[in-house]
Amino acid sequence: MDLNTVALLLKVAELRSFTAAAASTGLTQSGLSRAIRRLEEQLGVKLLHRNTRSVSLTADGLLLRERCAPLLAGFEEVEQLLLDRRCEPSGTLRLSLPSAFGRIVILPLLGELTQRHPELVVDATMTDRLVDLTEEGFDAAVRIGPLSDVRLVARPLAPMHWVTVAAPAYLARHGVPQTLEDLARHNCLVVHNPYLGRRVDWQFVQHGRLVDLQVSGQMLFDVGDPLIDAALQGFGIVQVMDFVARQALADGRLIPVLEPFAGRCRELALVYPPSRQHSPRLKVFSDLLQERWPSAWS
C-alpha cells in the first residue's frame, strides 16, 4: 500500500472535494481520482462515498484514516527532525509568547538572534491565550505558571516576580497604603481573565504565608499590558511583572508600595513538543533566552 496515495485520500476527505484537494496537492483532478481508485482496487474495498456535492469516507475509509494518520504524522516528524539536524539554524521558528513578556523581553532577543543566523525566520504570536502547540503548529511557547500539559517538554527559566506600584501624583492625592487593608480605599486597576471568567487576584506575603487578595477599582482590562500605562498616568495602583515597571521605577515615574508584603512569584518555562527537542533553531533561541533572562532586566 502506497502511503503517499493514502495521504492524498486523507486530503480529499479533509477538504471533502476532489477539486480542492487537487489544487492543494498540485495534481490534476483526474489524476487524483485515478490514484485513489487504484488504492481501492488494491485493497478491495470502497474508501470514499462520492456524489455530485461532496465526498466522505466510508467505514473502511475511516478505519484506514484511524490507523494510517499516525504513521503519516510520524513520517512528517522524522522528515522535520532530519531537516532540523542541519548545523546552521534555518527555516521558520514559530513561537507563542505572553504579550508583555514577548514585547519587552523576547523582541530584543529576536533581533539579535536573526542577526546571528541570517537564514532563520521567527514567526512570533504574542498572545495571553493558551495555545495548543501541537494542534496549532508552534515549535515552542513561553508559559507562566505551573505546566499542566504533560505532553510537552519544559525548560525552566528563572521565575517571574511582581511589584505593586503607583505614580507619585496618585500617591500625593490619595496617600501611600501601609497595610493590605488600606487597598480597600484605593483605586486598584485589575485584569479580568476571560479564560478564567474572573478578576485576577493580587498576591502578597503576610505573616509568612502567601495571601490572595481581591482588589477593585474603576478600570478593568482583559490583558495586563494597559496597566502600566494607566499607572503612569496616575489613575491608580497596579500590580505588574517587575520587568514591565523596571524603567519607570528607575527614573521615578513610578514608586513601589507595600514592599514589606512583596512576594508574588510564578514559574516560567520554555515548553515545546518532544519532536522539537533536537531542533537547532529552537536550541539557539532557548540558549539565548536562558542566558539573558532575567539578568538583562533585573
C-alpha positions in Angstrom: 0.0 0.0 0.0 1.4 3.4 -1.0 1.3 5.8 1.9 1.6 8.8 -0.5 -1.8 7.7 -2.0 -3.2 7.3 1.5 -2.1 10.9 2.2 -4.0 12.0 -0.9 -7.1 10.1 0.2 -7.0 11.9 3.6 -6.6 15.3 1.9 -9.7 14.6 -0.2 -11.6 13.5 2.9 -10.4 16.6 4.8 -11.4 19.0 2.1 -14.5 17.0 1.0 -13.7 17.7 -2.6 -11.5 16.3 -5.3 -11.2 19.7 -6.9 -10.0 21.4 -3.7 -7.6 18.5 -2.9 -6.2 18.6 -6.4 -5.5 22.3 -6.1 -3.9 21.8 -2.7 -1.6 19.0 -3.9 -0.7 20.3 -7.3 -2.3 17.3 -9.1 -5.0 17.2 -11.7 -8.4 16.1 -10.5 -8.5 13.2 -12.9 -5.0 12.0 -11.8 -6.0 12.3 -8.1 -9.2 10.3 -8.7 -7.3 7.6 -10.6 -4.8 7.2 -7.8 -7.5 6.7 -5.2 -9.4 4.2 -7.4 -6.2 2.2 -7.7 -5.8 2.2 -4.0 -9.4 1.0 -3.6 -8.8 -1.8 -6.2 -5.6 -2.8 -4.4 -7.4 -3.1 -1.1 -10.6 -4.5 -2.5 -12.8 -2.0 -0.6 -14.6 1.2 -1.2 -12.9 4.1 0.7 -15.0 7.1 -0.4 -18.6 7.9 -0.8 -18.9 10.1 -3.9 -21.7 12.3 -5.0 -22.2 15.5 -7.0 -21.8 17.8 -4.0 -19.1 16.3 -1.8 -17.1 13.2 -0.8 -16.8 11.4 2.5 -15.0 8.4 4.0 -16.8 5.1 4.1 -16.4 2.9 7.2 -13.4 1.2 5.6 -12.0 4.7 4.8 -12.5 5.8 8.4 -10.6 2.7 9.6 -7.8 3.4 7.2 -7.5 7.0 8.4 -7.6 5.9 12.0 -4.6 3.5 11.5 -2.6 5.4 8.9 -2.9 9.1 10.1 -0.4 8.5 13.0 2.0 6.8 10.6 1.9 9.7 8.2 2.4 12.2 11.1 5.3 10.1 12.2 7.0 10.3 8.8 6.5 14.0 8.7 8.0 14.3 12.2 11.1 12.3 11.2 11.5 14.4 8.0 11.4 17.5 10.0 13.8 16.1 12.6 16.3 15.2 9.8 16.0 18.7 8.3 16.5 20.2 11.7 19.8 18.4 12.2 21.5 20.8 9.8 24.2 22.7 11.5 23.2 26.2 10.7 19.7 27.1 12.1 17.4 27.9 9.2 13.7 27.9 8.3 10.9 29.3 10.4 10.7 29.1 14.2 7.1 29.5 15.4 6.8 30.9 18.9 3.8 31.7 21.2 4.7 34.3 23.7 2.8 36.1 26.5 2.0 39.6 25.2 4.0 41.8 27.6 6.9 39.3 28.0 7.1 38.9 24.3 7.2 42.7 23.5 9.6 43.7 26.3 11.9 40.7 26.9 11.8 38.5 23.8 11.6 41.1 21.0 15.2 42.4 21.6 16.5 38.8 21.7 14.8 38.1 18.3 16.7 40.9 16.7 20.0 39.6 18.0 19.0 36.0 17.0 18.1 36.8 13.4 21.3 38.9 13.0 23.4 35.9 14.2 21.5 33.5 12.0 20.5 35.1 8.7 18.7 32.0 7.4 16.4 31.9 10.4 12.9 33.4 10.3 10.9 33.9 13.5 7.1 33.8 13.4 6.1 35.1 16.9 2.5 35.2 18.1 2.2 37.4 21.1 -1.0 36.4 23.0 -2.1 35.6 26.5 -4.3 32.8 25.1 -3.1 29.3 26.0 -2.4 27.8 22.6 -2.2 24.1 21.7 1.3 23.8 20.4 0.8 20.5 18.6 -2.6 21.3 17.0 -1.6 24.8 16.0 1.8 24.0 14.7 4.0 26.0 17.1 7.6 25.0 17.8 7.6 26.4 21.4 5.9 28.7 23.8 6.8 30.6 26.9 4.4 29.7 29.7 3.8 31.5 33.0 2.7 29.3 35.9 2.6 25.6 36.5 2.8 23.4 33.4 -0.4 21.3 33.1 0.3 19.6 29.7 2.3 16.5 30.4 2.8 16.0 26.6 5.3 18.9 26.5 8.9 19.2 27.4 9.7 22.1 29.8 12.9 24.0 30.1 12.6 26.0 33.4 13.6 29.7 33.3 14.2 32.0 36.3 10.9 32.7 38.0 8.9 35.8 37.4 8.3 38.4 40.2 5.6 41.0 40.6 5.7 44.5 42.1 2.9 46.8 43.3 3.4 50.4 42.1 1.7 53.8 41.6 2.7 57.2 40.2 3.9 59.9 42.6 0.9 62.1 41.6 -1.6 59.4 42.6 0.0 58.8 45.9 0.2 62.5 46.6 -3.6 62.7 46.1 -4.7 59.6 47.9 -1.9 58.7 50.3 0.5 55.7 50.4 -1.0 52.4 51.6 0.8 51.0 54.6 -1.2 47.7 55.0 -3.1 45.3 52.8 -6.3 46.5 54.3 -5.5 50.1 53.1 -6.0 48.9 49.5 -9.8 48.8 50.0 -9.6 52.6 50.0 -7.6 52.9 46.8 -8.3 52.6 43.1 -6.7 49.3 42.2 -6.6 48.7 38.5 -7.0 45.0 37.7 -7.2 42.4 34.9 -10.3 40.3 34.2 -9.1 37.0 32.8 -11.6 35.9 30.1 -10.4 32.3 30.2 -10.8 32.0 34.0 -14.0 34.1 33.9 -13.0 36.3 36.9 -10.7 39.0 38.1 -7.1 38.1 38.7 -6.3 38.4 42.4 -3.3 40.2 43.7 -0.8 38.3 45.9 1.2 39.3 48.9 3.2 37.6 51.7 1.6 38.3 55.1 2.7 36.6 58.3 5.0 34.3 56.4 2.3 33.0 54.0 1.1 33.8 50.5 -2.2 35.7 50.5 -4.6 36.1 47.6 -6.3 39.4 47.8 -9.3 40.5 45.8 -9.0 44.2 44.9 -11.2 46.5 42.8 -11.1 49.8 41.1 -12.6 51.9 38.3 -10.6 50.3 35.5 -10.7 46.7 34.4 -8.7 45.3 31.4 -8.8 41.9 29.6 -5.0 41.9 29.4 -2.2 43.2 31.6 -0.5 45.4 29.0 -2.5 48.7 29.7 -1.9 48.5 33.5 1.5 50.2 33.3 0.2 53.0 31.1 -2.7 53.6 33.4 -0.5 53.7 36.4 1.9 56.1 34.7 -1.0 58.5 34.1 -1.8 58.5 37.8 -5.1 56.6 37.5 -4.4 54.1 40.4 -2.3 51.4 41.9 -1.3 48.3 39.8 0.4 45.0 40.4 2.6 44.1 37.4 5.6 42.0 36.4 8.7 43.7 37.6 10.4 43.9 34.2 7.4 45.9 32.9 7.9 48.6 35.6 11.7 48.5 35.7 12.5 51.6 33.7 9.7 53.7 35.3 10.8 52.7 38.8 14.4 53.6 37.9 13.6 57.1 36.8 11.0 57.8 39.5 7.9 57.8 37.3 6.5 55.0 39.5 7.0 54.2 43.2 6.8 50.8 44.8 4.3 50.4 47.6 3.7 47.7 50.2 7.2 46.4 49.7 7.2 44.6 53.1 4.4 42.4 51.7 6.0 41.8 48.3 6.3 38.1 47.3 4.2 37.2 44.3 6.3 34.9 42.1 5.4 32.4 39.4 7.2 29.7 37.5 8.4 30.5 34.0 9.3 27.9 31.4 10.0 27.4 27.7 7.9 24.5 26.6 7.9 22.5 23.3 6.7 19.2 21.9 9.2 16.3 22.2 9.6 16.3 18.4 11.3 19.7 18.6 13.8 18.7 21.2 16.7 18.5 18.8 15.8 21.4 16.6 18.9 23.7 16.0 16.7 26.8 15.5 14.9 26.1 18.8 18.2 25.4 20.6 19.8 28.7 19.7 16.7 30.6 20.8 16.4 28.6 24.1 20.1 29.1 24.9 19.9 32.8 24.3 16.8 33.2 26.4 18.3 31.2 29.2 21.4 33.3 29.1 19.7 36.7 29.1 16.7 36.2 31.3 16.5 37.7 33.9 19.9 39.3 34.1 19.2 41.9 31.4 16.0 43.0 33.1 17.0 43.0 36.7 
